[in-house]
Amino acid sequence: DAKTTQPTSMDCAEGRAANLPCNHSTISGNEYVYWYRQIHSQGPQYIIHGLKNNETNEMASLIITEDRKSSTLILPHATLRDTAVYYCIVRVKNAGNMLTFGGGTRLMVKP
Amino acid sequence: GAVVSQHPSWVICKSGTSVKIECRSLDFQATTMFWYRQFPKQSLMLMATSNEGSKATYEQGVEKDKFLINHASLTLSTLTVTSAHPEDSSFYICSAPQIGDRGLGEQYFGPGTRLTVT
């Protein structure tokens, strides 16, 4: 799987949009961008994934650049409960194999 | 989505004793499950791949005789930490892929088990 680079930490004000960037310059054509998050002392939770088009679900939006070398996860209205470590992972979709976690971004949502 | 459970959610044991952690896929079958370990303020690190009906595959540096894995059925994998020591204190997380029609699957994670060895 391609390697990803994320900022170590970010702060966001409650109610504002949280934009979490991820660089994946070595991504292959058949690799998707996945985002998971881990709230303190819990297992990782799936957020969203995409190949090349922008994606949106009830949790977040995913913006992938045209060259696919980077992406941004957007939490449109961050709440205190969104405080977590967010992991950007590049992998072949539905591969069924284990996930390789990098350092992730520690997002702190502040009142 | 699919649900994966772990039991216990936390455990405290004395040094030298053994601890068993269970990972169950509640509404799907999993021929493969993964065990991760996470130390404070660090990312998840894969320990081993649990395979139903065959031996587990361990990552480099993980002692197979210390971390015994048994994939007893298509919905249950157990991790036993033998002769636990304080340095084994960690957050243990399992995951399982839900196999779809094409024989591939997405990963679902358990809630984790906090092990403290005193």
Interface residues (C-beta under 8 A of the other chain):
Chain A: Q38 S41 Q42 G43 P44 Q45 Y46 Y87 K93 N94 A95 G96 N97 M98 L99 T100 F101 G102 G103 G104
Chain B: G1 V4 Q6 T32 F34 Y36 S43 L44 M45 L46 T49 F91 I93 S95 P97 I99 G100 R102 G103 L104 G105 E106 Q107 Y108 F109 G110 P111 G112 R114
